[in-house]
Amino acid sequence: MSPAQKLALVSGLTRNVRQLALAGIRSRHPGIDEREAMLRLAAMSVDRATLVKAFGWDPERAGR
């Protein structure tokens, strides 16, 4: 497999995992808007202090 093919495969897999994670977030938190869904997705890999500083959103207060 060429490097370009490997990159395309990894990119596709990453996109699929992100979509599955967002579907899970939306099923656990029905009615949230797109911004909160994205913030909750970010909270899976970004520390709380960074989320609060960068976005003014605290996952602990939002009921992560």
Backbone as ProteinMPNN parsed JSONL, in Angstrom:
{"seq_chain_A": "MSPAQKLALVSGLTRNVRQLALAGIRSRHPGIDEREAMLRLAAMSVDRATLVKAFGWDPERAGR", "coords_chain_A": {"N_chain_A": [[0.853, -1.178, 0.0], [0.576, 2.162, -0.85], [2.018, 5.225, 0.543], [0.139, 7.33, 0.23], [-2.248, 5.903, -0.067], [-2.399, 4.669, 2.425], [-2.677, 6.925, 4.059], [-5.147, 7.875, 3.149], [-6.786, 5.763, 3.969], [-6.485, 5.819, 6.794], [-7.478, 8.373, 7.258], [-10.154, 8.088, 6.462], [-11.018, 6.15, 8.322], [-10.685, 7.6, 10.688], [-12.567, 9.634, 10.309], [-14.915, 8.082, 10.323], [-14.9, 7.068, 12.967], [-15.159, 9.448, 14.379], [-17.734, 10.249, 13.553], [-19.242, 8.152, 14.662], [-18.731, 8.605, 17.386], [-19.933, 11.13, 17.701], [-22.592, 10.419, 17.177], [-23.099, 8.803, 19.38], [-22.824, 10.7, 21.428], [-24.948, 12.42, 20.804], [-27.079, 10.657, 21.202], [-26.951, 10.196, 23.924], [-27.364, 12.739, 24.882], [-29.905, 14.105, 24.034], [-31.27, 16.707, 22.03], [-29.254, 18.606, 22.25], [-27.346, 21.329, 20.86], [-25.413, 21.837, 17.813], [-22.933, 23.023, 18.451], [-22.536, 22.328, 21.175], [-22.437, 19.567, 20.891], [-20.071, 19.283, 19.424], [-18.267, 20.353, 21.292], [-18.525, 18.496, 23.348], [-17.494, 16.302, 22.016], [-14.859, 17.195, 21.688], [-14.171, 17.21, 24.375], [-13.579, 14.622, 24.872], [-10.963, 14.282, 24.274], [-9.497, 16.497, 25.007], [-8.184, 18.393, 27.669], [-9.958, 19.583, 30.599], [-9.3, 22.21, 31.549], [-8.285, 23.464, 29.268], [-10.542, 23.436, 27.583], [-12.235, 25.14, 29.027], [-10.743, 27.514, 29.033], [-10.323, 28.031, 26.253], [-12.88, 27.887, 25.061], [-14.763, 28.671, 26.885], [-16.348, 26.791, 28.055], [-17.33, 24.4, 30.32], [-16.944, 21.102, 30.905], [-17.606, 19.735, 33.238], [-19.551, 21.275, 34.487], [-21.468, 21.152, 32.558], [-22.421, 18.659, 32.708], [-21.009, 16.354, 31.783]], "CA_chain_A": [[0.0, 0.0, 0.0], [1.391, 3.384, -0.945], [1.767, 6.167, 1.638], [-1.105, 8.056, -0.032], [-3.351, 4.986, 0.214], [-2.446, 4.525, 3.885], [-3.222, 8.171, 4.584], [-6.574, 7.904, 2.823], [-7.43, 4.772, 4.822], [-6.508, 6.346, 8.158], [-8.379, 9.52, 7.243], [-11.51, 7.555, 6.415], [-11.304, 5.521, 9.606], [-10.815, 8.677, 11.666], [-13.856, 10.275, 10.037], [-15.955, 7.166, 10.778], [-14.881, 7.048, 14.432], [-15.708, 10.745, 14.811], [-19.179, 10.195, 13.329], [-19.804, 7.255, 15.67], [-18.66, 9.291, 18.675], [-20.978, 12.157, 17.7], [-23.888, 9.742, 17.287], [-23.221, 8.405, 20.779], [-23.042, 11.926, 22.204], [-26.322, 12.883, 20.546], [-28.056, 9.732, 21.797], [-26.908, 10.397, 25.377], [-27.752, 14.117, 25.184], [-30.831, 14.553, 22.985], [-31.65, 18.114, 22.052], [-28.14, 19.554, 22.294], [-27.064, 21.934, 19.559], [-24.187, 21.38, 17.148], [-21.767, 23.519, 19.196], [-22.323, 21.497, 22.36], [-22.019, 18.235, 20.432], [-18.646, 19.382, 19.088], [-17.523, 20.546, 22.538], [-18.504, 17.203, 24.034], [-16.532, 15.487, 21.271], [-13.523, 17.682, 22.072], [-13.927, 16.839, 25.77], [-13.077, 13.252, 24.906], [-9.514, 14.239, 24.055], [-8.873, 17.744, 25.44], [-8.39, 18.543, 29.096], [-10.989, 20.524, 31.051], [-8.778, 23.58, 31.63], [-8.184, 23.993, 27.907], [-11.901, 23.699, 27.107], [-12.748, 26.33, 29.708], [-9.987, 28.686, 28.565], [-10.479, 28.28, 24.813], [-14.265, 27.968, 24.604], [-15.651, 29.112, 27.946], [-17.268, 25.678, 28.281], [-16.82, 23.495, 31.348], [-17.657, 19.833, 30.793], [-18.127, 19.33, 34.54], [-20.792, 22.029, 34.72], [-22.424, 20.785, 31.512], [-22.873, 17.292, 32.929], [-20.278, 15.518, 30.844]], "C_chain_A": [[0.897, 1.239, 0.0], [1.101, 4.287, 0.258], [0.457, 6.941, 1.451], [-2.323, 7.183, 0.27], [-3.512, 4.787, 1.726], [-3.066, 5.762, 4.527], [-4.725, 8.26, 4.334], [-7.349, 6.926, 3.71], [-7.568, 5.296, 6.251], [-7.472, 7.527, 8.256], [-9.836, 9.062, 7.258], [-11.919, 6.909, 7.734], [-11.511, 6.564, 10.695], [-12.161, 9.372, 11.522], [-15.006, 9.395, 10.549], [-16.035, 7.115, 12.304], [-15.481, 8.33, 14.982], [-17.23, 10.757, 14.658], [-19.867, 9.288, 14.344], [-19.809, 7.906, 17.05], [-19.744, 10.365, 18.767], [-22.371, 11.541, 17.814], [-24.133, 9.301, 18.724], [-23.511, 9.594, 21.673], [-24.478, 12.39, 22.039], [-27.369, 11.953, 21.152], [-28.089, 9.876, 23.321], [-27.401, 11.769, 25.802], [-28.687, 14.639, 24.092], [-31.155, 16.041, 23.138], [-30.502, 19.102, 22.134], [-27.906, 20.116, 20.896], [-25.711, 21.438, 19.033], [-22.936, 21.805, 17.911], [-21.492, 22.629, 20.407], [-21.895, 20.087, 21.971], [-20.524, 18.239, 20.107], [-17.785, 19.567, 20.34], [-17.441, 19.238, 23.32], [-17.558, 16.228, 23.321], [-15.108, 15.895, 21.641], [-13.171, 17.257, 23.488], [-13.431, 15.409, 25.912], [-11.558, 13.199, 24.775], [-8.771, 15.495, 24.504], [-9.165, 17.932, 26.925], [-9.368, 19.679, 29.42], [-10.501, 21.964, 31.035], [-8.695, 24.219, 30.25], [-9.566, 24.315, 27.346], [-12.47, 24.964, 27.733], [-12.062, 27.584, 29.168], [-10.284, 29.024, 27.103], [-11.928, 28.562, 24.403], [-15.248, 28.484, 25.653], [-16.696, 28.057, 28.275], [-16.627, 24.691, 29.239], [-17.599, 22.196, 31.283], [-18.224, 19.358, 32.128], [-19.443, 20.034, 34.853], [-21.875, 21.635, 33.719], [-22.956, 19.362, 31.713], [-22.294, 16.308, 31.936], [-20.843, 14.143, 30.84]], "O_chain_A": [[1.856, 1.329, 0.767], [0.071, 4.139, 0.915], [-0.258, 7.181, 2.424], [-3.319, 7.672, 0.804], [-4.631, 4.742, 2.237], [-3.888, 5.649, 5.437], [-5.483, 8.674, 5.212], [-8.455, 7.237, 4.151], [-8.644, 5.222, 6.843], [-8.2, 7.655, 9.24], [-10.652, 9.608, 8.001], [-13.04, 7.103, 8.204], [-12.408, 6.43, 11.527], [-12.819, 9.665, 12.521], [-15.959, 9.903, 11.141], [-17.131, 7.119, 12.865], [-16.235, 8.294, 15.955], [-17.935, 11.231, 15.549], [-20.949, 9.611, 14.833], [-20.778, 7.774, 17.797], [-20.402, 10.493, 19.8], [-23.237, 12.099, 18.486], [-25.25, 9.413, 19.228], [-24.347, 9.512, 22.574], [-25.147, 12.716, 23.019], [-28.432, 12.41, 21.571], [-29.139, 9.696, 23.937], [-27.811, 11.955, 26.948], [-28.306, 15.513, 23.313], [-31.293, 16.55, 24.251], [-30.729, 20.312, 22.095], [-28.218, 19.479, 19.889], [-24.979, 20.723, 19.717], [-21.981, 21.034, 18.011], [-20.353, 22.224, 20.638], [-21.073, 19.48, 22.658], [-19.802, 17.31, 20.469], [-16.697, 19.0, 20.435], [-16.398, 18.916, 23.889], [-16.897, 15.419, 23.972], [-14.254, 15.041, 21.877], [-12.01, 16.973, 23.781], [-12.916, 15.031, 26.965], [-10.935, 12.195, 25.121], [-7.547, 15.557, 24.397], [-10.275, 17.657, 27.381], [-9.57, 20.598, 28.626], [-11.209, 22.85, 30.558], [-9.006, 25.399, 30.093], [-9.747, 25.349, 26.703], [-13.109, 25.766, 27.053], [-12.716, 28.588, 28.883], [-10.474, 30.192, 26.765], [-12.179, 29.372, 23.511], [-16.421, 28.708, 25.354], [-17.797, 28.382, 28.719], [-15.52, 24.206, 29.002], [-18.795, 22.181, 31.574], [-19.229, 18.647, 32.147], [-20.349, 19.431, 35.428], [-23.065, 21.771, 34.004], [-23.835, 18.915, 30.976], [-23.02, 15.524, 31.324], [-20.362, 13.279, 30.108]]}, "name": "protein", "num_of_chains": 1, "seq": "MSPAQKLALVSGLTRNVRQLALAGIRSRHPGIDEREAMLRLAAMSVDRATLVKAFGWDPERAGR"}
